[in-house]
Amino acid sequence: MHTNTLLVASIQESTGKTAVTLALGRLAQERGLDVGYMKPKGTRLQSNVGKTLDEDPMLARELLDLDCEMHQMEPIVYSPTFVDGAIRGQEDPEELGALIEEYFEQLAANCGLMLVEGGGSWTTGGIVDLTDVDIASRLDADVLLVANYENPGDLDDVVAAAEAFGDRLVGVLFNGVSDAAFDDLEQQGVPFLEGRGIPVLGVVPRERDLAGVTVEDLAAELGADVAVDGDSGAYVERFLVGAMGGDAALRYFRRTKNAAVITGGDRAEIITAALEAPGVNAIILTGGHRPSPAVLGKAEQKGVPVLLVTGDTLSVVDRAEAVVNTGRARDEETITRMSELLYDHADVDALLGPEDDSVDAADAAEDSADPEDAGNSDNPTDADEA
């Protein structure tokens, strides 16, 4: 069986690359294609039963109903320990590349489409000559580049990445574009890129449910003590650290929206400034300090939730950002919604082939298969538990 390979790369972390990849997998399966998945460099790591694994391949295996082993889907655990060893010369780039190719061939053996998810950004892996550009070359993959867009300056990174991928680039998909930036991108950004020979395959609008986490879910994930309930259904997409004076903090906080301010519970002037900023949807207080009843009363009056979290400010920032970046929305509902968004706002045919042709090709391949070989496969039959 001939296998088409599509590598989904990203300009930076948190562009929705995983959701896009798995949604494409779902759409391809609906067209009758046998789909495989691989993430050569595991970058979104968690510890589980004594193993450090990337959550994305685990989700892919579940949602795409894949029968394969985790070590095949994720040959390289791109952990801080791995990076330290690579810098010390303890990793052989050629051996790592050969390992990726070996597992890729195993996974692709019976697939019409192999989806390869890139690292956190397309440059991840450079220290071992395994950027997404390198992997696309090794696996002979076409490339879809997923990017965010807030202002024209964001196109610098898109152009640089497009030049690096060269002819392998099928196109760019802008994901999670806000209403404020949507028209500017479509009317000026897209024509500019296409004038440079960079195809734009879609502009997917921002969906609130996919763009962040509710205050209620954030509190649960952080194990926070809720001092003020407020609007617990409000969404948080980003975090601001309050570490300056009150006036400067207010100017800083007013420049953003859908944010949570993280600061020490003893910083009354920062908390007060955060309560005056319309874009602040929650306040997270650290250090074990509880603010005065007057401050909490003002938060209750404003309807702004106040969460008390153990730990210092920097560690809480890391934990909170991990919640948003990981996204409690990374589940079947999210992938279903992303599939709908891609169908409505992206050129799916350019990525997967025309719908009717895909189904016809799959039917033809099934009809021509040797019945005696139908149950044979080089792939393992028992998947490791994640």
TIRO-998668 format. One record per residue (C-alpha): chain; residue number from 1; x negated, y negated, z negated. Coordinates in steps of 0.5 Angstrom, whole numbers, plus 500, padded with zeros to 3 digits. Each point is the difference from the previous one (the first is absolute). Layout:
! residues N
{'A',NUM,{X,Y,Z}}
...
***
This chain:
! residues 386
{'A',1,{500,500,500}}
{'A',2,{497,493,502}}
{'A',3,{500,496,494}}
{'A',4,{501,492,500}}
{'A',5,{496,497,494}}
{'A',6,{502,493,497}}
{'A',7,{496,496,495}}
{'A',8,{504,495,496}}
{'A',9,{495,495,497}}
{'A',10,{501,494,496}}
{'A',11,{497,493,500}}
{'A',12,{500,500,492}}
{'A',13,{503,504,494}}
{'A',14,{508,500,499}}
{'A',15,{502,499,507}}
{'A',16,{505,505,500}}
{'A',17,{495,505,504}}
{'A',18,{503,506,496}}
{'A',19,{507,499,501}}
{'A',20,{499,498,508}}
{'A',21,{496,507,501}}
{'A',22,{505,504,496}}
{'A',23,{506,497,504}}
{'A',24,{497,501,506}}
{'A',25,{499,507,498}}
{'A',26,{507,501,499}}
{'A',27,{502,496,506}}
{'A',28,{496,505,504}}
{'A',29,{503,506,497}}
{'A',30,{507,497,502}}
{'A',31,{497,501,507}}
{'A',32,{498,507,499}}
{'A',33,{493,499,499}}
{'A',34,{496,504,496}}
{'A',35,{496,495,495}}
{'A',36,{494,501,496}}
{'A',37,{497,495,495}}
{'A',38,{493,498,498}}
{'A',39,{497,495,496}}
{'A',40,{492,501,500}}
{'A',41,{498,495,495}}
{'A',42,{504,501,493}}
{'A',43,{500,493,498}}
{'A',44,{507,499,496}}
{'A',45,{498,505,494}}
{'A',46,{503,503,494}}
{'A',47,{497,505,495}}
{'A',48,{505,506,500}}
{'A',49,{499,507,497}}
{'A',50,{492,499,500}}
{'A',51,{500,498,507}}
{'A',52,{499,493,503}}
{'A',53,{505,499,506}}
{'A',54,{503,495,504}}
{'A',55,{507,499,499}}
{'A',56,{502,499,508}}
{'A',57,{498,507,502}}
{'A',58,{504,503,495}}
{'A',59,{506,496,502}}
{'A',60,{499,501,507}}
{'A',61,{500,508,499}}
{'A',62,{506,499,496}}
{'A',63,{504,495,505}}
{'A',64,{498,504,506}}
{'A',65,{500,507,497}}
{'A',66,{493,502,502}}
{'A',67,{497,506,499}}
{'A',68,{493,499,499}}
{'A',69,{495,499,494}}
{'A',70,{498,493,497}}
{'A',71,{493,501,501}}
{'A',72,{501,500,507}}
{'A',73,{504,494,500}}
{'A',74,{495,496,496}}
{'A',75,{493,503,501}}
{'A',76,{497,494,497}}
{'A',77,{502,497,493}}
{'A',78,{498,493,501}}
{'A',79,{499,499,493}}
{'A',80,{495,495,496}}
{'A',81,{496,506,498}}
{'A',82,{499,502,508}}
{'A',83,{499,493,502}}
{'A',84,{494,500,494}}
{'A',85,{497,506,503}}
{'A',86,{501,498,507}}
{'A',87,{496,494,499}}
{'A',88,{494,504,496}}
{'A',89,{500,504,506}}
{'A',90,{503,506,498}}
{'A',91,{505,501,505}}
{'A',92,{499,502,507}}
{'A',93,{504,496,505}}
{'A',94,{499,505,506}}
{'A',95,{503,506,495}}
{'A',96,{505,496,498}}
{'A',97,{503,498,507}}
{'A',98,{499,507,502}}
{'A',99,{504,502,494}}
{'A',100,{506,496,502}}
{'A',101,{499,502,507}}
{'A',102,{501,508,498}}
{'A',103,{506,498,495}}
{'A',104,{503,496,506}}
{'A',105,{500,506,505}}
{'A',106,{503,504,495}}
{'A',107,{506,496,498}}
{'A',108,{501,498,508}}
{'A',109,{500,507,502}}
{'A',110,{507,500,501}}
{'A',111,{502,493,500}}
{'A',112,{503,496,506}}
{'A',113,{498,494,496}}
{'A',114,{495,499,495}}
{'A',115,{501,493,495}}
{'A',116,{493,498,497}}
{'A',117,{501,495,495}}
{'A',118,{494,495,499}}
{'A',119,{497,498,493}}
{'A',120,{501,494,496}}
{'A',121,{498,495,506}}
{'A',122,{497,502,507}}
{'A',123,{493,499,497}}
{'A',124,{500,505,494}}
{'A',125,{495,505,501}}
{'A',126,{495,496,503}}
{'A',127,{494,502,495}}
{'A',128,{501,507,503}}
{'A',129,{501,498,507}}
{'A',130,{508,502,500}}
{'A',131,{504,494,501}}
{'A',132,{506,501,503}}
{'A',133,{497,498,507}}
{'A',134,{495,506,499}}
{'A',135,{505,504,498}}
{'A',136,{504,498,506}}
{'A',137,{494,502,504}}
{'A',138,{499,507,497}}
{'A',139,{507,502,501}}
{'A',140,{502,497,506}}
{'A',141,{506,496,497}}
{'A',142,{504,494,503}}
{'A',143,{500,495,495}}
{'A',144,{506,496,497}}
{'A',145,{498,494,496}}
{'A',146,{505,498,494}}
{'A',147,{499,493,498}}
{'A',148,{503,494,495}}
{'A',149,{502,493,503}}
{'A',150,{501,494,495}}
{'A',151,{496,495,505}}
{'A',152,{496,499,506}}
{'A',153,{493,501,496}}
{'A',154,{502,507,499}}
{'A',155,{499,502,508}}
{'A',156,{493,499,499}}
{'A',157,{500,507,497}}
{'A',158,{504,503,505}}
{'A',159,{496,498,506}}
{'A',160,{494,502,496}}
{'A',161,{503,507,499}}
{'A',162,{503,500,507}}
{'A',163,{493,499,503}}
{'A',164,{497,505,496}}
{'A',165,{505,506,502}}
{'A',166,{499,498,507}}
{'A',167,{504,504,505}}
{'A',168,{503,505,495}}
{'A',169,{504,494,497}}
{'A',170,{507,502,502}}
{'A',171,{503,494,497}}
{'A',172,{501,496,493}}
{'A',173,{506,500,496}}
{'A',174,{501,494,495}}
{'A',175,{504,503,494}}
{'A',176,{504,496,494}}
{'A',177,{500,494,504}}
{'A',178,{504,494,496}}
{'A',179,{506,496,503}}
{'A',180,{495,494,499}}
{'A',181,{495,503,504}}
{'A',182,{504,504,505}}
{'A',183,{501,495,506}}
{'A',184,{493,497,500}}
{'A',185,{497,507,501}}
{'A',186,{505,502,505}}
{'A',187,{500,493,504}}
{'A',188,{492,499,499}}
{'A',189,{496,506,497}}
{'A',190,{503,505,504}}
{'A',191,{499,496,507}}
{'A',192,{493,498,498}}
{'A',193,{498,508,498}}
{'A',194,{503,502,507}}
{'A',195,{496,495,503}}
{'A',196,{494,503,498}}
{'A',197,{502,507,502}}
{'A',198,{502,502,493}}
{'A',199,{507,503,501}}
{'A',200,{505,499,494}}
{'A',201,{505,506,499}}
{'A',202,{504,497,495}}
{'A',203,{502,495,495}}
{'A',204,{503,503,494}}
{'A',205,{504,495,495}}
{'A',206,{499,500,493}}
{'A',207,{505,504,496}}
{'A',208,{500,498,492}}
{'A',209,{501,508,498}}
{'A',210,{494,502,504}}
{'A',211,{496,494,498}}
{'A',212,{499,500,492}}
{'A',213,{502,503,494}}
{'A',214,{506,498,495}}
{'A',215,{498,497,494}}
{'A',216,{504,506,496}}
{'A',217,{496,505,504}}
{'A',218,{494,496,499}}
{'A',219,{501,500,492}}
{'A',220,{501,507,500}}
{'A',221,{494,502,504}}
{'A',222,{496,496,495}}
{'A',223,{503,502,494}}
{'A',224,{502,493,498}}
{'A',225,{504,498,494}}
{'A',226,{505,495,503}}
{'A',227,{500,494,496}}
{'A',228,{505,496,505}}
{'A',229,{505,504,505}}
{'A',230,{501,494,505}}
{'A',231,{501,503,507}}
{'A',232,{497,507,499}}
{'A',233,{503,501,508}}
{'A',234,{495,494,502}}
{'A',235,{494,503,505}}
{'A',236,{493,499,499}}
{'A',237,{495,500,506}}
{'A',238,{494,497,497}}
{'A',239,{497,498,493}}
{'A',240,{497,493,498}}
{'A',241,{495,500,494}}
{'A',242,{501,494,495}}
{'A',243,{493,498,498}}
{'A',244,{500,492,501}}
{'A',245,{503,494,497}}
{'A',246,{508,499,500}}
{'A',247,{500,495,505}}
{'A',248,{495,503,505}}
{'A',249,{504,507,499}}
{'A',250,{507,497,502}}
{'A',251,{497,497,506}}
{'A',252,{497,507,501}}
{'A',253,{506,504,499}}
{'A',254,{505,495,504}}
{'A',255,{496,502,506}}
{'A',256,{503,508,500}}
{'A',257,{506,504,500}}
{'A',258,{502,507,497}}
{'A',259,{494,499,495}}
{'A',260,{499,503,493}}
{'A',261,{495,496,496}}
{'A',262,{495,504,496}}
{'A',263,{497,496,494}}
{'A',264,{499,501,492}}
{'A',265,{506,499,496}}
{'A',266,{496,495,496}}
{'A',267,{500,495,506}}
{'A',268,{506,496,499}}
{'A',269,{499,495,505}}
{'A',270,{499,505,505}}
{'A',271,{506,503,499}}
{'A',272,{504,494,500}}
{'A',273,{497,498,506}}
{'A',274,{502,507,503}}
{'A',275,{507,499,498}}
{'A',276,{501,493,504}}
{'A',277,{497,503,506}}
{'A',278,{506,503,505}}
{'A',279,{496,505,503}}
{'A',280,{498,504,494}}
{'A',281,{505,506,498}}
{'A',282,{497,503,494}}
{'A',283,{494,498,495}}
{'A',284,{496,506,497}}
{'A',285,{496,498,494}}
{'A',286,{494,504,498}}
{'A',287,{496,500,493}}
{'A',288,{505,503,496}}
{'A',289,{502,492,498}}
{'A',290,{508,499,500}}
{'A',291,{501,492,502}}
{'A',292,{504,496,495}}
{'A',293,{508,501,500}}
{'A',294,{501,493,503}}
{'A',295,{496,502,506}}
{'A',296,{504,507,501}}
{'A',297,{506,496,499}}
{'A',298,{498,495,506}}
{'A',299,{499,507,504}}
{'A',300,{507,502,498}}
{'A',301,{503,494,502}}
{'A',302,{496,500,507}}
{'A',303,{502,507,501}}
{'A',304,{492,502,501}}
{'A',305,{499,507,497}}
{'A',306,{494,500,495}}
{'A',307,{496,507,500}}
{'A',308,{495,501,494}}
{'A',309,{494,505,502}}
{'A',310,{495,503,496}}
{'A',311,{492,499,503}}
{'A',312,{496,494,502}}
{'A',313,{503,496,506}}
{'A',314,{495,502,505}}
{'A',315,{502,508,499}}
{'A',316,{507,498,500}}
{'A',317,{499,497,507}}
{'A',318,{497,506,503}}
{'A',319,{506,504,497}}
{'A',320,{505,496,503}}
{'A',321,{497,499,507}}
{'A',322,{499,508,500}}
{'A',323,{508,500,499}}
{'A',324,{502,495,505}}
{'A',325,{494,503,505}}
{'A',326,{502,507,499}}
{'A',327,{508,498,500}}
{'A',328,{505,504,496}}
{'A',329,{504,499,507}}
{'A',330,{495,505,503}}
{'A',331,{505,506,501}}
{'A',332,{505,503,505}}
{'A',333,{504,494,500}}
{'A',334,{495,495,502}}
{'A',335,{498,504,505}}
{'A',336,{507,501,503}}
{'A',337,{500,492,500}}
{'A',338,{494,499,503}}
{'A',339,{502,505,506}}
{'A',340,{506,495,501}}
{'A',341,{496,494,500}}
{'A',342,{495,503,505}}
{'A',343,{505,502,504}}
{'A',344,{503,493,500}}
{'A',345,{494,496,501}}
{'A',346,{494,504,503}}
{'A',347,{499,503,506}}
{'A',348,{500,507,498}}
{'A',349,{500,503,507}}
{'A',350,{493,497,501}}
{'A',351,{498,504,494}}
{'A',352,{504,507,500}}
{'A',353,{502,500,508}}
{'A',354,{507,499,502}}
{'A',355,{505,504,496}}
{'A',356,{503,504,505}}
{'A',357,{493,502,503}}
{'A',358,{497,502,493}}
{'A',359,{506,505,499}}
{'A',360,{500,503,507}}
{'A',361,{492,501,499}}
{'A',362,{501,503,493}}
{'A',363,{506,505,503}}
{'A',364,{496,502,506}}
{'A',365,{494,502,495}}
{'A',366,{504,504,496}}
{'A',367,{503,503,506}}
{'A',368,{493,502,503}}
{'A',369,{497,503,493}}
{'A',370,{499,507,500}}
{'A',371,{505,503,495}}
{'A',372,{494,505,497}}
{'A',373,{496,494,498}}
{'A',374,{506,496,497}}
{'A',375,{498,502,493}}
{'A',376,{492,499,500}}
{'A',377,{497,494,498}}
{'A',378,{493,498,498}}
{'A',379,{503,495,495}}
{'A',380,{500,503,493}}
{'A',381,{507,502,497}}
{'A',382,{500,498,493}}
{'A',383,{499,493,498}}
{'A',384,{496,498,494}}
{'A',385,{504,497,495}}
{'A',386,{498,492,499}}
***
